[in-house]
Amino acid sequence: MKKFLVVSFILIFTFSFTALCLAKSEKGEEPVEEVELTITPGTKINVFVDGGINVFPFELFKDKIKAESGIEIILNPVAQADVYTKLKNEFLSGTGAFDLVMLFPLFLPEFVNMGNLRPMDDLLEVRDPKLDDIITPFRKLYCMYEDKLYALPYDGDVHVYYYRKDLLEHPGERADFKKKYGYELGVPETWDKARDVAEFFTRKKGQMLAGETLKNDFYGNGMLLGRGWCHFEWMDHFTAYDGIYFDKNLKPMINSQAGINALAELKEMAKFAPPGILSWGYMENRGSFLGGNLATFILWTDLFKFSYNKEESVVAGKVGISHIPGAMAGGKLQYKATMPFGRVLAVTSTTKHPAEAFWVASYMSQEASIDFCFDPRTGEDPFRYSHVNAPEKLSKYLADFSQGEVPVDDCKNYLDAIQANLENGYPDLSIPGSNEYMDILDLYIHKALSGEMGDKEALDKVASEWNKISDSLGFESQKAIWLSQLSVWKELGYIK
């Protein structure tokens, strides 16, 4: 990791910044209030963050933050599954326990509309977070709301397509593939070709694979089809056919032809996945691929880092990464990678230390991020142009970690895939009630995949339930918020 200068006199002096705090009531009628923003050494900042490998970056940098700014960080980790519930309960109770919160971007509009998060625009003079360096869709879709900055990125989650490059490059396998399918084996650009690759590499114990006899069954692809996960997998297909959550009138579009196509493709791909795939989530896919039992699959980008962990991986140096497959439309390849989760840092509206909380958020998002996003001990992923343009730095990190050679070209391909997918990313549904909407979607997709319901029946049920959620939360207010989101989508070229 880079070395940080420790300035001894930082604990003596106070860094002062003055800015305008645009505080307004729910009706937006409060006058502008001038607030003096100061950074005072010794200030304690309570940070809410999900635990395990995702709190580790703060553990790595809290001493450096204190040395450079005098700010002391107090970490409050929770399980990932509890982030929404714990935050909502805290905000409803109004205790003001946290100054800085890590949250998933899909919750941002809900908490902004509840008045729980503080705009950051007037805090930019405290410490420059270099906003232009954040990959544009991630910044506009996940950090901003109604043209105001409410968060800074901490983790650039996005789906990528993983494949065993040693298998796709094997001369014998390439010859056999061309003989069977009539075209050259390569990284599939479309879901149709991804299906062919998955079928081709599905083999039984005792069959040959890349010149060796298989000791166990081998599968062409892994899938996130367990309850709570399957809607992410479905979304990568849905987006290839111009799928969108709602139309301009907040009519659910989940049960459109795009949704039906996506379900049909999932069922077809599942034929070439391991048994029990309907209960598989992140860890099952990760373990199976790193254990050498899968040829391809879709997952988050951190798996590439973990492939160099010799304690769990037998595929170091064999992992290829690409943008997700898509579909051809008008002679042009169309794909939009799902951006599930992601993590951002937001300053609470109740904090008494907005300057210090923002300073920490800016430091972690800008100064520290290129280190912790490349560190194989964390689960965080790149989200800045400076990240994706540093393959040499990533190569050194992974080489030091694995005590082996890590080609710079492999790291470049990995970072190029991240940039391609983030720049063509498909965001989570970011309106109030997003948790409820997506849980219903996941529930009925799972029912369709298990055969409990027909595809059209399941998706029609989702649309019906989504209408009920919209009504319960206030249809017109939900529609207004959704239209605000669509304006950003249009700006980014996602819709016409």
SVG drawing of the C-alpha trace seen along z (x, -y; Angstrom):
<svg xmlns="http://www.w3.org/2000/svg" viewBox="-53 -32 59 74">
<polyline fill="none" stroke="black" stroke-width="0.4" points="0.0,0.0 1.0,-3.6 2.8,-5.3 1.1,-8.2 2.8,-11.3 2.1,-11.8 2.1,-15.4 2.9,-15.8 1.3,-19.2 -2.1,-18.0 -3.3,-17.4 -2.5,-20.9 -4.2,-23.0 -7.9,-23.0 -8.8,-23.0 -11.7,-25.3 -13.9,-25.5 -17.0,-27.7 -19.8,-26.9 -23.5,-27.4 -25.7,-24.7 -28.9,-24.6 -31.3,-23.3 -34.9,-23.2 -38.1,-21.9 -40.2,-19.1 -42.0,-21.9 -38.7,-23.3 -39.4,-26.7 -36.7,-27.2 -34.3,-30.0 -30.6,-29.4 -28.7,-29.0 -25.1,-29.8 -23.2,-27.1 -19.6,-27.2 -18.0,-23.8 -14.9,-22.9 -12.7,-19.9 -11.6,-19.5 -8.9,-17.0 -10.2,-14.5 -13.7,-14.4 -15.2,-11.0 -17.2,-9.9 -19.6,-6.9 -19.6,-5.0 -22.3,-2.4 -21.1,0.3 -21.8,3.9 -19.3,6.2 -16.7,8.8 -14.6,8.1 -16.6,4.9 -15.7,3.2 -12.0,4.2 -11.1,1.1 -12.0,-1.1 -9.9,1.1 -7.0,0.7 -7.2,-3.1 -8.7,-4.3 -5.2,-5.0 -4.1,-6.8 -7.2,-8.9 -6.5,-9.8 -2.9,-10.7 -3.8,-12.9 -6.9,-14.6 -7.2,-13.9 -10.6,-12.3 -11.2,-9.2 -13.5,-6.6 -15.8,-4.4 -17.0,-1.4 -20.5,0.0 -20.6,3.1 -23.8,5.1 -24.5,8.2 -25.1,7.4 -28.7,8.7 -29.5,6.3 -28.3,3.1 -31.7,1.8 -33.6,2.9 -31.0,1.5 -30.7,-1.8 -34.4,-2.3 -35.0,-1.5 -32.3,-4.0 -33.6,-6.7 -37.2,-6.2 -36.0,-6.3 -34.1,-9.5 -31.3,-8.9 -28.7,-10.3 -26.3,-7.4 -24.4,-7.6 -22.6,-10.4 -21.6,-8.5 -23.5,-5.5 -22.7,-2.9 -25.7,-1.9 -26.8,-0.2 -27.7,-2.8 -31.2,-1.5 -32.1,-2.8 -30.9,-6.3 -34.1,-7.9 -36.1,-6.4 -33.8,-7.8 -33.4,-11.1 -37.2,-11.5 -37.5,-10.6 -35.1,-13.5 -32.4,-11.1 -29.5,-12.1 -27.7,-15.4 -26.8,-16.8 -23.1,-17.0 -22.8,-19.8 -21.9,-22.5 -19.3,-20.2 -17.1,-19.8 -14.7,-22.4 -13.9,-20.3 -12.0,-17.8 -12.1,-17.2 -13.6,-13.8 -12.7,-14.2 -16.2,-13.6 -15.1,-13.6 -13.0,-10.5 -16.0,-8.4 -17.2,-6.4 -20.1,-8.5 -23.2,-6.2 -22.2,-5.1 -21.9,-8.7 -25.1,-10.0 -27.2,-6.9 -26.0,-5.9 -24.6,-9.0 -27.0,-11.8 -30.6,-12.4 -32.6,-15.2 -29.3,-16.9 -27.9,-16.9 -24.9,-14.9 -25.9,-12.7 -23.3,-10.0 -19.8,-9.0 -18.9,-5.5 -17.3,-2.9 -17.8,0.3 -18.4,0.5 -20.4,3.7 -21.3,4.8 -21.8,8.1 -19.2,9.5 -18.9,12.6 -16.3,15.1 -14.8,17.9 -12.0,20.4 -9.6,18.9 -7.5,22.1 -10.5,24.0 -11.7,21.5 -8.1,21.3 -7.4,25.1 -6.8,26.2 -8.6,29.5 -11.6,28.0 -11.7,25.3 -11.6,27.8 -14.4,29.9 -16.6,26.8 -16.3,25.6 -17.2,29.1 -20.3,29.2 -21.6,25.6 -20.1,24.4 -18.3,21.4 -15.2,20.5 -15.1,21.0 -14.6,17.7 -15.9,15.4 -19.7,15.3 -21.1,11.9 -24.7,12.9 -26.8,15.1 -27.4,17.5 -23.7,18.2 -23.3,18.2 -25.8,21.1 -23.7,23.0 -20.5,22.6 -22.3,23.7 -23.7,26.8 -20.4,27.7 -18.4,27.7 -20.9,29.7 -19.2,33.1 -19.7,36.2 -17.1,37.8 -14.8,39.9 -15.1,37.8 -12.2,35.8 -11.7,32.0 -8.8,30.2 -6.9,33.5 -7.5,34.7 -10.0,37.3 -12.5,35.7 -12.6,37.1 -15.9,35.3 -18.8,34.0 -18.1,30.6 -20.6,27.9 -20.8,25.3 -22.0,22.5 -23.0,21.6 -26.0,19.4 -27.5,17.3 -30.9,18.9 -31.4,19.2 -34.2,17.3 -33.0,13.7 -30.5,14.0 -32.4,15.1 -33.7,11.7 -30.1,10.5 -29.4,13.3 -32.8,12.6 -32.0,8.9 -28.9,9.5 -31.1,11.1 -34.0,8.7 -31.8,5.7 -30.6,7.3 -34.1,6.9 -34.7,3.3 -36.4,4.4 -37.3,1.6 -38.9,1.6 -41.8,-0.8 -43.0,-2.9 -43.5,-6.6 -46.9,-6.1 -45.5,-3.8 -47.0,-0.8 -44.8,2.3 -43.0,3.6 -41.6,6.7 -44.2,8.9 -43.3,7.6 -41.8,9.8 -38.3,8.9 -39.2,10.4 -40.6,13.6 -37.5,13.9 -35.3,13.6 -37.1,16.4 -36.9,18.7 -33.2,18.1 -32.6,18.7 -34.4,22.1 -32.3,23.0 -29.0,22.1 -30.0,24.0 -29.8,27.2 -26.0,26.9 -25.6,25.9 -25.0,28.1 -27.8,29.9 -29.4,27.9 -28.9,24.6 -32.2,23.3 -30.6,22.8 -27.3,21.3 -26.2,17.8 -22.9,16.0 -20.8,18.4 -21.9,21.5 -20.9,20.0 -17.7,18.6 -16.7,21.9 -17.6,24.0 -15.7,21.8 -12.6,21.4 -12.7,25.1 -12.4,25.8 -15.9,27.1 -17.4,24.5 -16.5,23.2 -18.4,19.9 -20.8,17.9 -21.9,14.4 -20.8,12.8 -19.5,9.7 -16.0,8.5 -14.2,9.3 -14.0,13.0 -11.0,12.2 -9.0,11.0 -10.0,14.1 -8.9,16.4 -5.3,15.7 -6.0,17.0 -4.2,20.3 -6.2,21.5 -9.5,21.6 -8.6,21.4 -7.1,23.8 -7.8,21.5 -5.2,18.7 -4.1,17.4 -6.9,19.3 -9.7,16.7 -10.9,14.7 -13.3,11.7 -15.6,10.0 -18.6,7.8 -21.8,9.7 -23.4,11.2 -26.3,9.5 -28.6,9.7 -28.4,8.3 -30.8,5.4 -30.8,3.8 -27.4,5.3 -25.9,4.0 -24.9,5.8 -26.9,4.6 -26.0,5.4 -26.5,3.6 -24.8,5.2 -26.7,5.4 -25.2,3.3 -26.6,5.0 -25.7,3.7 -22.7,1.4 -22.0,-0.6 -22.0,-4.3 -21.2,-6.6 -23.7,-9.2 -23.7,-11.8 -26.7,-11.7 -28.9,-14.7 -28.6,-14.4 -24.8,-14.5 -23.3,-17.3 -20.0,-16.8 -20.9,-17.1 -17.4,-18.3 -15.6,-15.5 -18.1,-12.9 -17.6,-14.2 -13.9,-14.3 -13.8,-10.6 -16.2,-9.7 -14.1,-11.7 -10.9,-10.2 -12.2,-6.6 -13.8,-7.1 -10.9,-8.9 -7.6,-8.6 -7.9,-5.1 -10.1,-3.4 -7.4,-2.4 -5.7,-0.5 -8.6,1.2 -10.4,2.0 -7.3,3.8 -6.6,5.6 -7.7,9.3 -8.7,9.2 -11.6,6.9 -14.8,7.3 -14.8,3.8 -14.5,3.3 -13.2,0.5 -15.5,-2.5 -13.1,-5.2 -11.4,-5.9 -8.1,-6.0 -8.8,-2.5 -9.5,-0.9 -6.4,-2.7 -4.0,-1.1 -3.4,2.5 0.2,2.4 -0.8,1.5 -3.3,4.3 -0.8,6.8 1.6,5.9 -1.1,6.2 -2.1,9.7 1.5,10.8 2.5,9.8 -0.6,11.5 -0.2,14.7 3.6,14.8 3.4,15.6 3.4,13.9 0.2,12.1 0.4,10.8 -0.4,7.2 -2.5,8.1 -4.8,10.2 -5.3,7.3 -5.9,5.0 -8.6,7.3 -10.3,7.5 -10.3,3.7 -11.4,3.1 -14.4,5.4 -15.3,3.5 -15.2,0.2 -17.3,1.6 -19.9,2.9 -20.1,-0.1 -20.4,-2.4 -23.2,-0.2 -24.5,0.6 -28.2,1.2 -29.0,-0.2 -31.0,1.3 -34.5,-0.1 -33.9,-3.2 -37.2,-4.5 -38.9,-4.2 -40.0,-0.7 -37.3,0.8 -36.7,3.7 -40.4,4.6 -40.6,4.4 -37.4,6.5 -38.4,9.1 -41.7,9.7 -39.8,9.9 -37.4,12.5 -40.1,14.5 -42.1,15.1 -39.1,15.5 -38.1,18.3 -41.6,19.8 -41.4,19.8 -37.9,21.4 -39.1,24.1 -42.1,24.9 -44.6,23.8 -46.0,21.2 -45.9,20.5 -43.6,17.8 -46.3,15.4 -48.4,16.1 -45.5,15.4 -44.5,12.1 -48.2,11.0 -48.4,11.6 -45.3,9.5 -46.9,6.6 -50.0,6.9 -48.1,6.9 -46.0,4.0 -49.1,1.9 -50.3,2.6 -46.9,1.5 -47.0,-1.7 -50.5,-2.5 -49.6,-1.8 -46.6,-4.2 -48.5,-6.9 -48.9,-6.3 -48.4,-9.9 -45.3,-10.5 -43.8,-7.2 -44.4,-8.2 -42.8,-11.6 -39.7,-10.0 -39.5,-7.4 -39.8,-10.1 -36.9,-11.9 -34.9,-8.7 -35.9,-8.3 -34.6,-11.8 -31.1,-10.6 -31.5,-7.4 -32.3,-9.6 -29.3,-11.8 -27.1,-8.7 -28.6,-7.4 -30.3,-4.4 -33.7,-5.4 -34.9,-7.7"/>
</svg>
